[in-house]
Amino acid sequence: MGQRTFALTFLSLFLSGFLGGEATASPYMGQSYETFSRYYKENISFINDNDNRHLLPLALAKSVDPLENKRILYSLIGDTLYAEIFTDEDGSTIASCHITLTAPQGMEYGNAIYNDFAISGYQSYALLMAMYPDPDPVRRYTLVSDVVAGMAEGDGQYKRQLGVYTLSCTRVDNVAELHFQKN
């Protein structure tokens, strides 16, 4: 699918996101990590197909804290992209998800620093989309446009409810933070 077709598809889906309402897979429990992981991989394929990318899913490190009642931490630590996902005590349902994207110094359109940042940006989209409870990656992509538009309208601040999660987004200088917190 070419960029023009992708843009038209994106626009129509963006509008349908406002007109059609949201699907919620588990409105009372939250997103399971298993679903999140599956959606993340599907999102990477969706982005690759629609933006002619060749991204690979990133591996998140897993650690269990025995002092925290078997809560599991999944993390991705990088200079431009950082992600941290905590489960509830059940070890399977996501309690919080925090994604930070940092634009590095010296970035100019087309240089290697910019290209690395762009890859991290697409990865952050895929992670963000994985928290959307709809099984269709096209519908999940509407969350990206909602966040981008909301942060632009809110002068770097955006907040909304997504199922049982509150999504809080902030952008200050060269850092964007996206935080899902289960209510």
C-alpha positions in Angstrom: 0.0 0.0 0.0 1.5 3.3 -1.0 1.8 6.3 1.2 -1.1 8.1 -0.4 -3.4 5.1 0.0 -2.1 4.7 3.6 -2.9 8.4 4.3 -6.4 8.1 2.9 -7.0 4.9 4.9 -5.6 6.6 8.0 -7.9 9.6 7.5 -11.0 7.5 7.0 -10.2 5.4 10.1 -9.3 8.6 12.1 -12.8 9.9 11.3 -14.5 6.6 12.0 -12.8 6.5 15.4 -14.7 9.6 16.3 -18.0 8.5 14.8 -18.0 4.8 15.6 -17.1 4.6 19.3 -14.5 2.3 20.9 -14.4 -1.4 21.4 -13.4 -2.7 24.7 -12.1 -6.2 25.0 -12.1 -6.5 28.8 -13.6 -3.3 30.3 -13.4 -4.5 33.9 -10.1 -6.4 33.9 -7.7 -4.6 31.7 -5.3 -5.7 28.9 -3.4 -9.0 29.5 0.3 -8.9 28.8 -0.2 -11.8 26.4 -2.7 -9.8 24.3 -0.4 -6.7 24.5 2.5 -8.8 23.2 0.5 -10.3 20.4 -0.9 -6.8 19.4 2.5 -5.3 19.5 3.8 -7.8 17.0 0.8 -7.3 14.8 1.2 -3.5 15.0 4.8 -3.8 13.8 3.6 -5.8 10.8 0.9 -3.3 10.2 3.4 -0.4 10.3 5.8 -2.3 8.0 3.1 -3.0 5.5 1.6 0.5 5.5 4.7 2.6 5.7 7.2 0.4 3.8 9.3 -0.2 6.9 11.3 -3.2 7.9 11.0 -3.0 11.7 11.4 -6.0 13.9 9.5 -6.5 17.2 11.8 -5.6 20.2 12.3 -8.0 23.1 11.2 -6.7 26.5 13.2 -7.9 29.4 11.1 -9.7 32.1 11.7 -9.7 35.8 9.6 -10.9 38.7 9.8 -9.2 42.1 9.0 -11.8 44.8 8.4 -8.9 47.3 5.7 -7.4 45.1 3.3 -10.4 45.2 4.5 -11.9 41.9 4.1 -8.7 39.9 6.0 -8.8 36.7 8.0 -6.0 35.1 8.6 -5.9 31.4 11.1 -3.3 30.3 12.9 -1.9 27.3 15.7 0.5 28.0 17.3 2.6 25.3 18.5 6.2 24.8 15.6 7.3 22.7 12.9 4.7 23.6 12.1 3.5 27.1 9.2 1.3 28.1 8.1 -0.2 31.4 5.1 -2.4 31.9 4.0 -3.7 35.3 1.4 -6.4 35.8 -1.1 -6.7 38.6 -0.5 -9.3 41.3 -2.0 -11.9 39.1 1.1 -11.6 36.9 -0.9 -11.4 33.6 -3.0 -8.2 33.6 -1.2 -4.9 32.9 -1.5 -2.5 35.8 0.6 0.3 34.2 2.5 1.0 31.0 4.9 3.8 30.6 6.5 4.7 27.3 9.1 7.5 26.9 10.4 8.8 23.6 13.3 11.2 23.7 14.6 13.1 20.6 18.4 13.2 20.8 20.6 16.3 20.3 22.1 16.8 16.9 19.1 15.4 15.1 18.6 16.7 11.5 16.3 15.4 8.9 17.9 12.5 7.1 21.0 12.0 9.3 21.7 8.8 11.1 20.5 10.2 14.5 17.2 11.2 12.9 16.8 7.8 11.2 17.4 6.0 14.6 14.9 8.3 16.3 12.3 7.7 13.5 12.6 3.9 14.1 12.1 4.5 17.9 9.1 6.6 17.1 7.5 3.8 15.0 8.3 1.4 17.8 6.6 3.7 20.3 3.5 3.8 18.1 3.4 0.0 18.1 3.7 -0.1 21.9 1.0 2.6 22.3 -1.3 0.8 20.0 -0.9 -2.5 21.9 -2.8 -1.0 24.8 -5.9 -0.4 22.7 -8.3 -3.2 23.3 -9.6 -3.6 19.7 -8.4 -6.7 17.8 -8.1 -4.8 14.5 -4.7 -3.1 14.1 -6.3 -0.5 11.8 -8.6 0.6 14.7 -5.7 0.5 17.1 -3.8 3.0 14.9 -6.5 5.6 15.6 -5.1 5.9 19.1 -1.9 7.2 17.7 -3.7 10.0 15.8 -5.8 10.8 18.9 -2.7 11.2 21.0 -0.8 13.2 18.4 -3.8 15.5 17.9 -4.6 15.7 21.6 -1.1 16.7 22.5 -1.0 19.3 19.8 -4.3 20.8 20.9 -3.4 20.6 24.6 0.0 22.3 24.3 1.8 19.0 25.0 -0.7 17.6 27.4 -3.4 15.0 26.7 -5.5 12.8 28.9 -8.3 10.3 28.2 -9.9 7.2 29.5 -9.3 3.9 27.6 -11.3 1.1 29.1 -10.0 0.7 32.7 -6.9 2.7 32.0 -6.3 6.4 32.3 -3.9 7.5 29.5 -1.8 10.6 30.4 0.5 12.1 27.8 3.0 14.9 28.2 5.5 16.4 25.9 8.1 18.8 27.3 11.0 20.0 25.1 12.3 16.9 23.4 10.6 14.2 25.6 7.2 12.6 25.1 5.8 10.4 27.9 2.8 8.2 27.6 1.5 6.6 30.7 -1.4 4.1 31.1 -2.6 3.6 34.7 -5.2 1.0 35.6 -8.0 2.5 37.7 
